[in-house]
Amino acid sequence: MAKCPKCGTEVASPTKTWTLAPKGRKAVTIGLFKCPNCGAYFRAGIK
Ligand SMILES: [Zn+2]
Protein backbone atom coordinates (compact mmCIF):
# COMPACT_ATOMS: atom_id res chain seq x y z
CA MET A 1 0.00 0.00 0.00
CA ALA A 2 1.38 3.35 -1.04
CA LYS A 3 -0.01 6.84 -1.29
CA CYS A 4 0.09 8.87 -4.49
CA PRO A 5 2.23 12.00 -3.93
CA LYS A 6 0.04 13.99 -6.33
CA CYS A 7 -3.52 13.29 -5.24
CA GLY A 8 -3.19 11.15 -2.09
CA THR A 9 -4.98 8.11 -3.48
CA GLU A 10 -3.98 4.83 -1.84
CA VAL A 11 -2.68 2.31 -4.36
CA ALA A 12 -2.93 -1.27 -3.14
CA SER A 13 -0.56 -3.20 -5.40
CA PRO A 14 2.60 -2.17 -7.23
CA THR A 15 3.00 -2.54 -11.00
CA LYS A 16 6.56 -3.72 -10.54
CA THR A 17 8.82 -4.53 -7.60
CA TRP A 18 12.54 -4.95 -7.22
CA THR A 19 15.04 -5.25 -4.44
CA LEU A 20 17.64 -2.65 -3.70
CA ALA A 21 20.56 -4.02 -1.73
CA PRO A 22 23.37 -1.54 -1.12
CA LYS A 23 26.59 -3.07 0.18
CA GLY A 24 26.63 -3.35 3.95
CA ARG A 25 23.03 -2.20 4.25
CA LYS A 26 19.73 -3.93 4.65
CA ALA A 27 17.94 -4.81 1.42
CA VAL A 28 14.88 -2.73 0.66
CA THR A 29 12.02 -3.72 -1.62
CA ILE A 30 10.96 -0.91 -3.92
CA GLY A 31 7.63 -0.89 -5.71
CA LEU A 32 6.58 1.05 -8.78
CA PHE A 33 2.99 2.15 -8.37
CA LYS A 34 0.58 3.66 -10.85
CA CYS A 35 -2.15 5.85 -9.46
CA PRO A 36 -5.60 4.82 -10.79
CA ASN A 37 -6.93 8.31 -10.09
CA CYS A 38 -4.44 10.66 -11.75
CA GLY A 39 -2.24 8.20 -13.65
CA ALA A 40 1.01 9.25 -11.98
CA TYR A 41 3.82 6.75 -11.54
CA PHE A 42 5.74 6.82 -8.29
CA ARG A 43 8.13 4.63 -6.36
CA ALA A 44 7.72 3.66 -2.75
CA GLY A 45 9.43 1.35 -0.30
CA ILE A 46 7.47 -1.77 0.66
CA LYS A 47 7.60 -2.97 4.23
ZN1 LIG B 1 -2.73 10.22 -7.98
mmCIF file of the protein (N, C-alpha, C, O) and its ligand, coordinates in Angstrom:
data_MODEL
# 
_entry.id   MODEL 
# 
loop_
_entity.id 
_entity.type 
_entity.pdbx_number_of_molecules 
1 polymer     1 
2 non-polymer 1 
# 
_entity_poly.entity_id                      1 
_entity_poly.type                           'polypeptide(L)' 
_entity_poly.nstd_linkage                   no 
_entity_poly.nstd_monomer                   no 
_entity_poly.pdbx_seq_one_letter_code       MAKCPKCGTEVASPTKTWTLAPKGRKAVTIGLFKCPNCGAYFRAGIK 
_entity_poly.pdbx_seq_one_letter_code_can   MAKCPKCGTEVASPTKTWTLAPKGRKAVTIGLFKCPNCGAYFRAGIK 
_entity_poly.pdbx_strand_id                 A 
# 
loop_
_entity_poly_seq.entity_id 
_entity_poly_seq.num 
_entity_poly_seq.mon_id 
_entity_poly_seq.hetero 
1 1  MET n 
1 2  ALA n 
1 3  LYS n 
1 4  CYS n 
1 5  PRO n 
1 6  LYS n 
1 7  CYS n 
1 8  GLY n 
1 9  THR n 
1 10 GLU n 
1 11 VAL n 
1 12 ALA n 
1 13 SER n 
1 14 PRO n 
1 15 THR n 
1 16 LYS n 
1 17 THR n 
1 18 TRP n 
1 19 THR n 
1 20 LEU n 
1 21 ALA n 
1 22 PRO n 
1 23 LYS n 
1 24 GLY n 
1 25 ARG n 
1 26 LYS n 
1 27 ALA n 
1 28 VAL n 
1 29 THR n 
1 30 ILE n 
1 31 GLY n 
1 32 LEU n 
1 33 PHE n 
1 34 LYS n 
1 35 CYS n 
1 36 PRO n 
1 37 ASN n 
1 38 CYS n 
1 39 GLY n 
1 40 ALA n 
1 41 TYR n 
1 42 PHE n 
1 43 ARG n 
1 44 ALA n 
1 45 GLY n 
1 46 ILE n 
1 47 LYS n 
# 
loop_
_struct_asym.id 
_struct_asym.entity_id 
A 1 
B 2 
# 
loop_
_chem_comp.id 
_chem_comp.type 
_chem_comp.mon_nstd_flag 
ALA 'L-peptide linking' y 
ARG 'L-peptide linking' y 
ASN 'L-peptide linking' y 
CYS 'L-peptide linking' y 
GLU 'L-peptide linking' y 
GLY 'peptide linking'   y 
ILE 'L-peptide linking' y 
LEU 'L-peptide linking' y 
LYS 'L-peptide linking' y 
MET 'L-peptide linking' y 
PHE 'L-peptide linking' y 
PRO 'L-peptide linking' y 
SER 'L-peptide linking' y 
THR 'L-peptide linking' y 
TRP 'L-peptide linking' y 
TYR 'L-peptide linking' y 
VAL 'L-peptide linking' y 
ZN  non-polymer         . 
# 
_pdbx_entity_nonpoly.entity_id   2 
_pdbx_entity_nonpoly.name        ? 
_pdbx_entity_nonpoly.comp_id     ZN 
# 
_pdbx_nonpoly_scheme.asym_id         B 
_pdbx_nonpoly_scheme.entity_id       2 
_pdbx_nonpoly_scheme.mon_id          ZN 
_pdbx_nonpoly_scheme.ndb_seq_num     1 
_pdbx_nonpoly_scheme.pdb_seq_num     101 
_pdbx_nonpoly_scheme.auth_seq_num    101 
_pdbx_nonpoly_scheme.pdb_mon_id      ZN 
_pdbx_nonpoly_scheme.auth_mon_id     ZN 
_pdbx_nonpoly_scheme.pdb_strand_id   A 
_pdbx_nonpoly_scheme.pdb_ins_code    . 
# 
loop_
_atom_site.group_PDB 
_atom_site.id 
_atom_site.type_symbol 
_atom_site.label_atom_id 
_atom_site.label_alt_id 
_atom_site.label_comp_id 
_atom_site.label_asym_id 
_atom_site.label_entity_id 
_atom_site.label_seq_id 
_atom_site.pdbx_PDB_ins_code 
_atom_site.Cartn_x 
_atom_site.Cartn_y 
_atom_site.Cartn_z 
_atom_site.occupancy 
_atom_site.B_iso_or_equiv 
_atom_site.pdbx_formal_charge 
_atom_site.auth_seq_id 
_atom_site.auth_comp_id 
_atom_site.auth_asym_id 
_atom_site.auth_atom_id 
_atom_site.pdbx_PDB_model_num 
ATOM   1   N  N  . MET A 1 1  ? 0.837  -1.203 0.000   1.00 0.00 ? 1   MET A N  1 
ATOM   2   C  CA . MET A 1 1  ? 0.000  0.000  0.000   1.00 0.00 ? 1   MET A CA 1 
ATOM   3   C  C  . MET A 1 1  ? 0.871  1.253  0.000   1.00 0.00 ? 1   MET A C  1 
ATOM   4   O  O  . MET A 1 1  ? 1.739  1.427  0.855   1.00 0.00 ? 1   MET A O  1 
ATOM   5   N  N  . ALA A 1 2  ? 0.622  2.105  -0.965  1.00 0.00 ? 2   ALA A N  1 
ATOM   6   C  CA . ALA A 1 2  ? 1.376  3.353  -1.039  1.00 0.00 ? 2   ALA A CA 1 
ATOM   7   C  C  . ALA A 1 2  ? 0.439  4.488  -1.424  1.00 0.00 ? 2   ALA A C  1 
ATOM   8   O  O  . ALA A 1 2  ? -0.600 4.281  -2.051  1.00 0.00 ? 2   ALA A O  1 
ATOM   9   N  N  . LYS A 1 3  ? 0.835  5.681  -1.032  1.00 0.00 ? 3   LYS A N  1 
ATOM   10  C  CA . LYS A 1 3  ? -0.008 6.842  -1.292  1.00 0.00 ? 3   LYS A CA 1 
ATOM   11  C  C  . LYS A 1 3  ? 0.552  7.670  -2.442  1.00 0.00 ? 3   LYS A C  1 
ATOM   12  O  O  . LYS A 1 3  ? 1.747  7.964  -2.488  1.00 0.00 ? 3   LYS A O  1 
ATOM   13  N  N  . CYS A 1 4  ? -0.322 8.040  -3.362  1.00 0.00 ? 4   CYS A N  1 
ATOM   14  C  CA . CYS A 1 4  ? 0.087  8.873  -4.487  1.00 0.00 ? 4   CYS A CA 1 
ATOM   15  C  C  . CYS A 1 4  ? 0.529  10.249 -3.986  1.00 0.00 ? 4   CYS A C  1 
ATOM   16  O  O  . CYS A 1 4  ? -0.205 10.906 -3.248  1.00 0.00 ? 4   CYS A O  1 
ATOM   17  N  N  . PRO A 1 5  ? 1.737  10.689 -4.387  1.00 0.00 ? 5   PRO A N  1 
ATOM   18  C  CA . PRO A 1 5  ? 2.225  12.000 -3.933  1.00 0.00 ? 5   PRO A CA 1 
ATOM   19  C  C  . PRO A 1 5  ? 1.468  13.167 -4.553  1.00 0.00 ? 5   PRO A C  1 
ATOM   20  O  O  . PRO A 1 5  ? 1.525  14.286 -4.043  1.00 0.00 ? 5   PRO A O  1 
ATOM   21  N  N  . LYS A 1 6  ? 0.763  12.912 -5.643  1.00 0.00 ? 6   LYS A N  1 
ATOM   22  C  CA . LYS A 1 6  ? 0.041  13.988 -6.331  1.00 0.00 ? 6   LYS A CA 1 
ATOM   23  C  C  . LYS A 1 6  ? -1.355 14.218 -5.778  1.00 0.00 ? 6   LYS A C  1 
ATOM   24  O  O  . LYS A 1 6  ? -1.737 15.349 -5.479  1.00 0.00 ? 6   LYS A O  1 
ATOM   25  N  N  . CYS A 1 7  ? -2.130 13.114 -5.642  1.00 0.00 ? 7   CYS A N  1 
ATOM   26  C  CA . CYS A 1 7  ? -3.524 13.295 -5.235  1.00 0.00 ? 7   CYS A CA 1 
ATOM   27  C  C  . CYS A 1 7  ? -3.871 12.590 -3.924  1.00 0.00 ? 7   CYS A C  1 
ATOM   28  O  O  . CYS A 1 7  ? -4.971 12.769 -3.401  1.00 0.00 ? 7   CYS A O  1 
ATOM   29  N  N  . GLY A 1 8  ? -2.939 11.785 -3.386  1.00 0.00 ? 8   GLY A N  1 
ATOM   30  C  CA . GLY A 1 8  ? -3.188 11.153 -2.094  1.00 0.00 ? 8   GLY A CA 1 
ATOM   31  C  C  . GLY A 1 8  ? -3.980 9.863  -2.147  1.00 0.00 ? 8   GLY A C  1 
ATOM   32  O  O  . GLY A 1 8  ? -4.350 9.320  -1.107  1.00 0.00 ? 8   GLY A O  1 
ATOM   33  N  N  . THR A 1 9  ? -4.247 9.363  -3.350  1.00 0.00 ? 9   THR A N  1 
ATOM   34  C  CA . THR A 1 9  ? -4.978 8.108  -3.482  1.00 0.00 ? 9   THR A CA 1 
ATOM   35  C  C  . THR A 1 9  ? -4.112 6.932  -3.023  1.00 0.00 ? 9   THR A C  1 
ATOM   36  O  O  . THR A 1 9  ? -2.922 6.871  -3.335  1.00 0.00 ? 9   THR A O  1 
ATOM   37  N  N  . GLU A 1 10 ? -4.706 6.012  -2.290  1.00 0.00 ? 10  GLU A N  1 
ATOM   38  C  CA . GLU A 1 10 ? -3.976 4.834  -1.839  1.00 0.00 ? 10  GLU A CA 1 
ATOM   39  C  C  . GLU A 1 10 ? -3.984 3.782  -2.950  1.00 0.00 ? 10  GLU A C  1 
ATOM   40  O  O  . GLU A 1 10 ? -5.042 3.397  -3.448  1.00 0.00 ? 10  GLU A O  1 
ATOM   41  N  N  . VAL A 1 11 ? -2.797 3.330  -3.326  1.00 0.00 ? 11  VAL A N  1 
ATOM   42  C  CA . VAL A 1 11 ? -2.677 2.311  -4.363  1.00 0.00 ? 11  VAL A CA 1 
ATOM   43  C  C  . VAL A 1 11 ? -2.279 1.008  -3.679  1.00 0.00 ? 11  VAL A C  1 
ATOM   44  O  O  . VAL A 1 11 ? -1.257 0.935  -2.996  1.00 0.00 ? 11  VAL A O  1 
ATOM   45  N  N  . ALA A 1 12 ? -3.104 -0.015 -3.875  1.00 0.00 ? 12  ALA A N  1 
ATOM   46  C  CA . ALA A 1 12 ? -2.927 -1.267 -3.136  1.00 0.00 ? 12  ALA A CA 1 
ATOM   47  C  C  . ALA A 1 12 ? -1.747 -2.104 -3.616  1.00 0.00 ? 12  ALA A C  1 
ATOM   48  O  O  . ALA A 1 12 ? -0.956 -2.576 -2.799  1.00 0.00 ? 12  ALA A O  1 
ATOM   49  N  N  . SER A 1 13 ? -1.616 -2.298 -4.928  1.00 0.00 ? 13  SER A N  1 
ATOM   50  C  CA . SER A 1 13 ? -0.563 -3.198 -5.395  1.00 0.00 ? 13  SER A CA 1 
ATOM   51  C  C  . SER A 1 13 ? 0.342  -2.531 -6.415  1.00 0.00 ? 13  SER A C  1 
ATOM   52  O  O  . SER A 1 13 ? -0.128 -1.806 -7.292  1.00 0.00 ? 13  SER A O  1 
ATOM   53  N  N  . PRO A 1 14 ? 1.639  -2.776 -6.300  1.00 0.00 ? 14  PRO A N  1 
ATOM   54  C  CA . PRO A 1 14 ? 2.600  -2.173 -7.227  1.00 0.00 ? 14  PRO A CA 1 
ATOM   55  C  C  . PRO A 1 14 ? 2.580  -2.819 -8.606  1.00 0.00 ? 14  PRO A C  1 
ATOM   56  O  O  . PRO A 1 14 ? 2.261  -4.000 -8.744  1.00 0.00 ? 14  PRO A O  1 
ATOM   57  N  N  . THR A 1 15 ? 2.920  -2.042 -9.619  1.00 0.00 ? 15  THR A N  1 
ATOM   58  C  CA . THR A 1 15 ? 3.003  -2.535 -10.995 1.00 0.00 ? 15  THR A CA 1 
ATOM   59  C  C  . THR A 1 15 ? 4.239  -3.424 -11.136 1.00 0.00 ? 15  THR A C  1 
ATOM   60  O  O  . THR A 1 15 ? 4.236  -4.424 -11.855 1.00 0.00 ? 15  THR A O  1 
ATOM   61  N  N  . LYS A 1 16 ? 5.288  -3.027 -10.428 1.00 0.00 ? 16  LYS A N  1 
ATOM   62  C  CA . LYS A 1 16 ? 6.565  -3.720 -10.542 1.00 0.00 ? 16  LYS A CA 1 
ATOM   63  C  C  . LYS A 1 16 ? 7.274  -3.598 -9.197  1.00 0.00 ? 16  LYS A C  1 
ATOM   64  O  O  . LYS A 1 16 ? 7.133  -2.589 -8.507  1.00 0.00 ? 16  LYS A O  1 
ATOM   65  N  N  . THR A 1 17 ? 8.027  -4.613 -8.831  1.00 0.00 ? 17  THR A N  1 
ATOM   66  C  CA . THR A 1 17 ? 8.822  -4.525 -7.605  1.00 0.00 ? 17  THR A CA 1 
ATOM   67  C  C  . THR A 1 17 ? 10.239 -5.011 -7.871  1.00 0.00 ? 17  THR A C  1 
ATOM   68  O  O  . THR A 1 17 ? 10.469 -5.861 -8.731  1.00 0.00 ? 17  THR A O  1 
ATOM   69  N  N  . TRP A 1 18 ? 11.158 -4.471 -7.139  1.00 0.00 ? 18  TRP A N  1 
ATOM   70  C  CA . TRP A 1 18 ? 12.536 -4.953 -7.221  1.00 0.00 ? 18  TRP A CA 1 
ATOM   71  C  C  . TRP A 1 18 ? 13.213 -4.699 -5.893  1.00 0.00 ? 18  TRP A C  1 
ATOM   72  O  O  . TRP A 1 18 ? 12.734 -3.921 -5.068  1.00 0.00 ? 18  TRP A O  1 
ATOM   73  N  N  . THR A 1 19 ? 14.332 -5.368 -5.700  1.00 0.00 ? 19  THR A N  1 
ATOM   74  C  CA . THR A 1 19 ? 15.045 -5.250 -4.436  1.00 0.00 ? 19  THR A CA 1 
ATOM   75  C  C  . THR A 1 19 ? 16.304 -4.421 -4.610  1.00 0.00 ? 19  THR A C  1 
ATOM   76  O  O  . THR A 1 19 ? 17.083 -4.618 -5.542  1.00 0.00 ? 19  THR A O  1 
ATOM   77  N  N  . LEU A 1 20 ? 16.476 -3.500 -3.697  1.00 0.00 ? 20  LEU A N  1 
ATOM   78  C  CA . LEU A 1 20 ? 17.643 -2.651 -3.703  1.00 0.00 ? 20  LEU A CA 1 
ATOM   79  C  C  . LEU A 1 20 ? 18.511 -3.070 -2.518  1.00 0.00 ? 20  LEU A C  1 
ATOM   80  O  O  . LEU A 1 20 ? 18.094 -2.968 -1.365  1.00 0.00 ? 20  LEU A O  1 
ATOM   81  N  N  . ALA A 1 21 ? 19.709 -3.537 -2.813  1.00 0.00 ? 21  ALA A N  1 
ATOM   82  C  CA . ALA A 1 21 ? 20.559 -4.016 -1.735  1.00 0.00 ? 21  ALA A CA 1 
ATOM   83  C  C  . ALA A 1 21 ? 21.932 -3.361 -1.778  1.00 0.00 ? 21  ALA A C  1 
ATOM   84  O  O  . ALA A 1 21 ? 22.862 -3.909 -2.368  1.00 0.00 ? 21  ALA A O  1 
ATOM   85  N  N  . PRO A 1 22 ? 22.065 -2.196 -1.160  1.00 0.00 ? 22  PRO A N  1 
ATOM   86  C  CA . PRO A 1 22 ? 23.371 -1.540 -1.117  1.00 0.00 ? 22  PRO A CA 1 
ATOM   87  C  C  . PRO A 1 22 ? 24.328 -2.338 -0.234  1.00 0.00 ? 22  PRO A C  1 
ATOM   88  O  O  . PRO A 1 22 ? 23.912 -2.960 0.743   1.00 0.00 ? 22  PRO A O  1 
ATOM   89  N  N  . LYS A 1 23 ? 25.585 -2.315 -0.578  1.00 0.00 ? 23  LYS A N  1 
ATOM   90  C  CA . LYS A 1 23 ? 26.593 -3.068 0.180   1.00 0.00 ? 23  LYS A CA 1 
ATOM   91  C  C  . LYS A 1 23 ? 26.609 -2.630 1.646   1.00 0.00 ? 23  LYS A C  1 
ATOM   92  O  O  . LYS A 1 23 ? 26.658 -1.441 1.961   1.00 0.00 ? 23  LYS A O  1 
ATOM   93  N  N  . GLY A 1 24 ? 26.567 -3.624 2.522   1.00 0.00 ? 24  GLY A N  1 
ATOM   94  C  CA . GLY A 1 24 ? 26.627 -3.354 3.946   1.00 0.00 ? 24  GLY A CA 1 
ATOM   95  C  C  . GLY A 1 24 ? 25.344 -2.806 4.547   1.00 0.00 ? 24  GLY A C  1 
ATOM   96  O  O  . GLY A 1 24 ? 25.296 -2.470 5.730   1.00 0.00 ? 24  GLY A O  1 
ATOM   97  N  N  . ARG A 1 25 ? 24.299 -2.717 3.722   1.00 0.00 ? 25  ARG A N  1 
ATOM   98  C  CA . ARG A 1 25 ? 23.031 -2.203 4.251   1.00 0.00 ? 25  ARG A CA 1 
ATOM   99  C  C  . ARG A 1 25 ? 21.918 -3.226 4.034   1.00 0.00 ? 25  ARG A C  1 
ATOM   100 O  O  . ARG A 1 25 ? 22.043 -4.162 3.244   1.00 0.00 ? 25  ARG A O  1 
ATOM   101 N  N  . LYS A 1 26 ? 20.863 -3.018 4.743   1.00 0.00 ? 26  LYS A N  1 
ATOM   102 C  CA . LYS A 1 26 ? 19.732 -3.931 4.651   1.00 0.00 ? 26  LYS A CA 1 
ATOM   103 C  C  . LYS A 1 26 ? 19.028 -3.759 3.303   1.00 0.00 ? 26  LYS A C  1 
ATOM   104 O  O  . LYS A 1 26 ? 18.844 -2.639 2.828   1.00 0.00 ? 26  LYS A O  1 
ATOM   105 N  N  . ALA A 1 27 ? 18.641 -4.870 2.701   1.00 0.00 ? 27  ALA A N  1 
ATOM   106 C  CA . ALA A 1 27 ? 17.939 -4.811 1.418   1.00 0.00 ? 27  ALA A CA 1 
ATOM   107 C  C  . ALA A 1 27 ? 16.551 -4.201 1.581   1.00 0.00 ? 27  ALA A C  1 
ATOM   108 O  O  . ALA A 1 27 ? 15.849 -4.466 2.557   1.00 0.00 ? 27  ALA A O  1 
ATOM   109 N  N  . VAL A 1 28 ? 16.179 -3.395 0.623   1.00 0.00 ? 28  VAL A N  1 
ATOM   110 C  CA . VAL A 1 28 ? 14.880 -2.735 0.660   1.00 0.00 ? 28  VAL A CA 1 
ATOM   111 C  C  . VAL A 1 28 ? 14.110 -3.119 -0.604  1.00 0.00 ? 28  VAL A C  1 
ATOM   112 O  O  . VAL A 1 28 ? 14.670 -3.130 -1.700  1.00 0.00 ? 28  VAL A O  1 
ATOM   113 N  N  . THR A 1 29 ? 12.846 -3.430 -0.448  1.00 0.00 ? 29  THR A N  1 
ATOM   114 C  CA . THR A 1 29 ? 12.015 -3.719 -1.617  1.00 0.00 ? 29  THR A CA 1 
ATOM   115 C  C  . THR A 1 29 ? 11.341 -2.430 -2.071  1.00 0.00 ? 29  THR A C  1 
ATOM   116 O  O  . THR A 1 29 ? 10.668 -1.752 -1.295  1.00 0.00 ? 29  THR A O  1 
ATOM   117 N  N  . ILE A 1 30 ? 11.536 -2.111 -3.341  1.00 0.00 ? 30  ILE A N  1 
ATOM   118 C  CA . ILE A 1 30 ? 10.961 -0.909 -3.923  1.00 0.00 ? 30  ILE A CA 1 
ATOM   119 C  C  . ILE A 1 30 ? 9.828  -1.317 -4.860  1.00 0.00 ? 30  ILE A C  1 
ATOM   120 O  O  . ILE A 1 30 ? 9.958  -2.283 -5.613  1.00 0.00 ? 30  ILE A O  1 
ATOM   121 N  N  . GLY A 1 31 ? 8.752  -0.602 -4.816  1.00 0.00 ? 31  GLY A N  1 
ATOM   122 C  CA . GLY A 1 31 ? 7.635  -0.886 -5.706  1.00 0.00 ? 31  GLY A CA 1 
ATOM   123 C  C  . GLY A 1 31 ? 7.345  0.301  -6.605  1.00 0.00 ? 31  GLY A C  1 
ATOM   124 O  O  . GLY A 1 31 ? 7.420  1.456  -6.185  1.00 0.00 ? 31  GLY A O  1 
ATOM   125 N  N  . LEU A 1 32 ? 7.009  -0.009 -7.867  1.00 0.00 ? 32  LEU A N  1 
ATOM   126 C  CA . LEU A 1 32 ? 6.584  1.052  -8.785  1.00 0.00 ? 32  LEU A CA 1 
ATOM   127 C  C  . LEU A 1 32 ? 5.061  1.003  -8.832  1.00 0.00 ? 32  LEU A C  1 
ATOM   128 O  O  . LEU A 1 32 ? 4.471  -0.005 -9.221  1.00 0.00 ? 32  LEU A O  1 
ATOM   129 N  N  . PHE A 1 33 ? 4.446  2.089  -8.436  1.00 0.00 ? 33  PHE A N  1 
ATOM   130 C  CA . PHE A 1 33 ? 2.994  2.153  -8.367  1.00 0.00 ? 33  PHE A CA 1 
ATOM   131 C  C  . PHE A 1 33 ? 2.447  3.085  -9.438  1.00 0.00 ? 33  PHE A C  1 
ATOM   132 O  O  . PHE A 1 33 ? 3.086  4.067  -9.814  1.00 0.00 ? 33  PHE A O  1 
ATOM   133 N  N  . LYS A 1 34 ? 1.258  2.761  -9.919  1.00 0.00 ? 34  LYS A N  1 
ATOM   134 C  CA . LYS A 1 34 ? 0.576  3.656  -10.853 1.00 0.00 ? 34  LYS A CA 1 
ATOM   135 C  C  . LYS A 1 34 ? -0.733 4.050  -10.195 1.00 0.00 ? 34  LYS A C  1 
ATOM   136 O  O  . LYS A 1 34 ? -1.529 3.199  -9.799  1.00 0.00 ? 34  LYS A O  1 
ATOM   137 N  N  . CYS A 1 35 ? -0.937 5.340  -10.088 1.00 0.00 ? 35  CYS A N  1 
ATOM   138 C  CA . CYS A 1 35 ? -2.147 5.854  -9.455  1.00 0.00 ? 35  CYS A CA 1 
ATOM   139 C  C  . CYS A 1 35 ? -3.346 5.683  -10.396 1.00 0.00 ? 35  CYS A C  1 
ATOM   140 O  O  . CYS A 1 35 ? -3.309 6.158  -11.532 1.00 0.00 ? 35  CYS A O  1 
ATOM   141 N  N  . PRO A 1 36 ? -4.417 5.005  -9.932  1.00 0.00 ? 36  PRO A N  1 
ATOM   142 C  CA . PRO A 1 36 ? -5.598 4.824  -10.792 1.00 0.00 ? 36  PRO A CA 1 
ATOM   143 C  C  . PRO A 1 36 ? -6.421 6.104  -10.944 1.00 0.00 ? 36  PRO A C  1 
ATOM   144 O  O  . PRO A 1 36 ? -7.262 6.217  -11.835 1.00 0.00 ? 36  PRO A O  1 
ATOM   145 N  N  . ASN A 1 37 ? -6.162 7.055  -10.062 1.00 0.00 ? 37  ASN A N  1 
ATOM   146 C  CA . ASN A 1 37 ? -6.930 8.306  -10.088 1.00 0.00 ? 37  ASN A CA 1 
ATOM   147 C  C  . ASN A 1 37 ? -6.348 9.336  -11.039 1.00 0.00 ? 37  ASN A C  1 
ATOM   148 O  O  . ASN A 1 37 ? -7.064 9.881  -11.879 1.00 0.00 ? 37  ASN A O  1 
ATOM   149 N  N  . CYS A 1 38 ? -5.039 9.612  -10.913 1.00 0.00 ? 38  CYS A N  1 
ATOM   150 C  CA . CYS A 1 38 ? -4.444 10.662 -11.747 1.00 0.00 ? 38  CYS A CA 1 
ATOM   151 C  C  . CYS A 1 38 ? -3.437 10.117 -12.753 1.00 0.00 ? 38  CYS A C  1 
ATOM   152 O  O  . CYS A 1 38 ? -2.939 10.864 -13.596 1.00 0.00 ? 38  CYS A O  1 
ATOM   153 N  N  . GLY A 1 39 ? -3.128 8.811  -12.673 1.00 0.00 ? 39  GLY A N  1 
ATOM   154 C  CA . GLY A 1 39 ? -2.243 8.198  -13.649 1.00 0.00 ? 39  GLY A CA 1 
ATOM   155 C  C  . GLY A 1 39 ? -0.758 8.402  -13.412 1.00 0.00 ? 39  GLY A C  1 
ATOM   156 O  O  . GLY A 1 39 ? 0.059  8.030  -14.254 1.00 0.00 ? 39  GLY A O  1 
ATOM   157 N  N  . ALA A 1 40 ? -0.398 8.987  -12.278 1.00 0.00 ? 40  ALA A N  1 
ATOM   158 C  CA . ALA A 1 40 ? 1.008  9.249  -11.984 1.00 0.00 ? 40  ALA A CA 1 
ATOM   159 C  C  . ALA A 1 40 ? 1.732  7.975  -11.559 1.00 0.00 ? 40  ALA A C  1 
ATOM   160 O  O  . ALA A 1 40 ? 1.170  7.129  -10.863 1.00 0.00 ? 40  ALA A O  1 
ATOM   161 N  N  . TYR A 1 41 ? 2.981  7.852  -11.986 1.00 0.00 ? 41  TYR A N  1 
ATOM   162 C  CA . TYR A 1 41 ? 3.820  6.755  -11.544 1.00 0.00 ? 41  TYR A CA 1 
ATOM   163 C  C  . TYR A 1 41 ? 4.680  7.263  -10.408 1.00 0.00 ? 41  TYR A C  1 
ATOM   164 O  O  . TYR A 1 41 ? 5.185  8.384  -10.452 1.00 0.00 ? 41  TYR A O  1 
ATOM   165 N  N  . PHE A 1 42 ? 4.847  6.429  -9.384  1.00 0.00 ? 42  PHE A N  1 
ATOM   166 C  CA . PHE A 1 42 ? 5.740  6.822  -8.293  1.00 0.00 ? 42  PHE A CA 1 
ATOM   167 C  C  . PHE A 1 42 ? 6.315  5.567  -7.647  1.00 0.00 ? 42  PHE A C  1 
ATOM   168 O  O  . PHE A 1 42 ? 5.729  4.485  -7.704  1.00 0.00 ? 42  PHE A O  1 
ATOM   169 N  N  . ARG A 1 43 ? 7.476  5.747  -7.034  1.00 0.00 ? 43  ARG A N  1 
ATOM   170 C  CA . ARG A 1 43 ? 8.133  4.635  -6.359  1.00 0.00 ? 43  ARG A CA 1 
ATOM   171 C  C  . ARG A 1 43 ? 7.958  4.786  -4.856  1.00 0.00 ? 43  ARG A C  1 
ATOM   172 O  O  . ARG A 1 43 ? 7.941  5.891  -4.314  1.00 0.00 ? 43  ARG A O  1 
ATOM   173 N  N  . ALA A 1 44 ? 7.828  3.635  -4.202  1.00 0.00 ? 44  ALA A N  1 
ATOM   174 C  CA . ALA A 1 44 ? 7.724  3.661  -2.750  1.00 0.00 ? 44  ALA A CA 1 
ATOM   175 C  C  . ALA A 1 44 ? 8.322  2.387  -2.177  1.00 0.00 ? 44  ALA A C  1 
ATOM   176 O  O  . ALA A 1 44 ? 8.275  1.327  -2.800  1.00 0.00 ? 44  ALA A O  1 
ATOM   177 N  N  . GLY A 1 45 ? 8.876  2.505  -0.995  1.00 0.00 ? 45  GLY A N  1 
ATOM   178 C  CA . GLY A 1 45 ? 9.429  1.347  -0.304  1.00 0.00 ? 45  GLY A CA 1 
ATOM   179 C  C  . GLY A 1 45 ? 8.296  0.471  0.224   1.00 0.00 ? 45  GLY A C  1 
ATOM   180 O  O  . GLY A 1 45 ? 7.272  0.980  0.679   1.00 0.00 ? 45  GLY A O  1 
ATOM   181 N  N  . ILE A 1 46 ? 8.483  -0.836 0.161   1.00 0.00 ? 46  ILE A N  1 
ATOM   182 C  CA . ILE A 1 46 ? 7.473  -1.768 0.662   1.00 0.00 ? 46  ILE A CA 1 
ATOM   183 C  C  . ILE A 1 46 ? 7.990  -2.420 1.936   1.00 0.00 ? 46  ILE A C  1 
ATOM   184 O  O  . ILE A 1 46 ? 9.106  -2.938 1.973   1.00 0.00 ? 46  ILE A O  1 
ATOM   185 N  N  . LYS A 1 47 ? 7.182  -2.389 2.963   1.00 0.00 ? 47  LYS A N  1 
ATOM   186 C  CA . LYS A 1 47 ? 7.599  -2.968 4.228   1.00 0.00 ? 47  LYS A CA 1 
ATOM   187 C  C  . LYS A 1 47 ? 7.350  -4.476 4.238   1.00 0.00 ? 47  LYS A C  1 
ATOM   188 O  O  . LYS A 1 47 ? 7.641  -5.144 5.230   1.00 0.00 ? 47  LYS A O  1 
HETATM 189 ZN ZN . ZN  B 2 .  ? -2.728 10.219 -7.979  1.00 0.00 2 101 ZN  A ZN 1 
# 
